[in-house]
Amino acid sequence: TSLVWRQPAQALLRARTSHGCVLSAQCFASTYTTSTTSGDDTTPALTPLQRARLSLQAAAGALADPSRADLVAALGETTGDFALRAMARRLNNTPHGRGILETQPLFDDAFYDACARAPPSTLGAAYHTFMTKRGFHPSERPAVRYVSNDDARGAAGDLKYVMLRYRQGDDILH
């Protein structure tokens, strides 16, 4: 089935952007970072059409090359708003979840190193093995760029944090 998707995906990736460049990692990043809607310099202001275009390009790129973590991340960020807000609401509905949103713990270098020292046959050891075999490191995950916190404070929590925590939790599930 990957061959069925590969040719259309590669054609979409070859499509020129409005800046005239072929969609490379550098062009992909620069195409959608011209303005912001909040005080956060990393959140581009996307129109619905730009969001749809970015979603399609990210989907095509991720299908053509699943190792492109930036494209997989962009796809999740541009299409997962409803699920992300639902996760934030669920976290905010419990004392434990609110504590997580307040402290915003992350899988950092100390956590990763502790997993390296975990006994075999534990979740920590399995996580470290998964990340090492694939050349991943928790601190190297792409930044959350296409999720806005403009209306996310308070009851909904911090959506950028929820997205990052979701990505880190997804690594554990693998």
Disulfide bonds with the S-S distance in Angstrom:
Cys21-Cys27 1.88
